[in-house]
Amino acid sequence: MTSIERLPSTTYAARDNLPYADVWGLHGLFDGLAFRSNLILVGPKGIGKTMSFQSYAAKAKTPIVTFDCSEDVRRANLLGMYVLKGNETPFILGPITTAFEVANEVGSCILVLEEINGLSPQMQKVLNPIADFRRRMEVPECNRVFELKKDAKLWVVGTMNTSAYGGVYALNEDLKSRFRMLSLGYPQPEEEAKIIAAHFAGKVDPVSMKKVMLLAQETRQKSLEYALSPRDVVQVLEDSAVVGMERALRIVLGKFEGEDQTMVKARVSSIFGYTLTEKV
């Protein structure tokens, strides 16, 4: 009989200390869709897509399994593979099969597929049986069928950036038809301020926060190759607390190149009064 194991380092408890402000009312939406309708959140990086699922899992006291998708992912990475361990070769479960096992043991589980459009079209098809009425996965590699027990629940969700990002594919129509898809943009200034204030537990200089947010908003409105996200804003404010605002801005400037960097330098000078140079 095949010996089946999970990765020992994997934890399934959702983090309950995430500084996420539910500014879009996503938790209310999740209450209606969770364990009923598969969902993909679509939007730019750094706006809290992953964090929203983590925070909801903590709120619902539901285990969560996450997996980072990419074009290099193969079937074995999703379902599992045999691994040599001493004199034995157990079958180590992948994220999909792990999610089934956790759901059957605990009663429910959320499977989050990060950047789901990073999967190649062939690998996207592997997801079809877990995303429709079958809710099962046949794994002939270990001679098992993974399916939910009568009262067990599994919510399959994903995140994806827009097609403007590199290293991604278009979703197959058959996979897209199995998911609800919600597009999210950058938050409005008042919403972003709530997110950032929540991250710092309110202990952030409001003047500095407003200035960094203004810089970020301007990068989003112009035709730049990189736009500063709420995540970037948090990074600048975190760095400024330890190395000063001027150096923090010098660090974030490294995310821009060529004419974009020149434009950001000019906006930093206008907003903050700093003339950024090569000096660190």
Secondary structure, DSSP 8 states (H G I E B T S, - for coil): ---EE--TT------S------TT-HHHHHHHHTTTS-EEEE--TTSSHHHHHHHHHHHHT--EEEEE--TT--HHHHHEEE--BTTB--EEE-HHHHHHHHHHHHSEEEEEEETGGGS-HHHHHHTGGGSSTT-EEEEGGGTEEEE--TT-EEEEEEEE--TTSSS-----HHHHTTSEEEE-----HHHHHHHHHHHTTT-S-HHHHHHHHHHHHHHHHS--S----HHHHHHHHHHHHHH-HHHHHHHHHTT--HHHHHHHHHHHHHHH-----S--
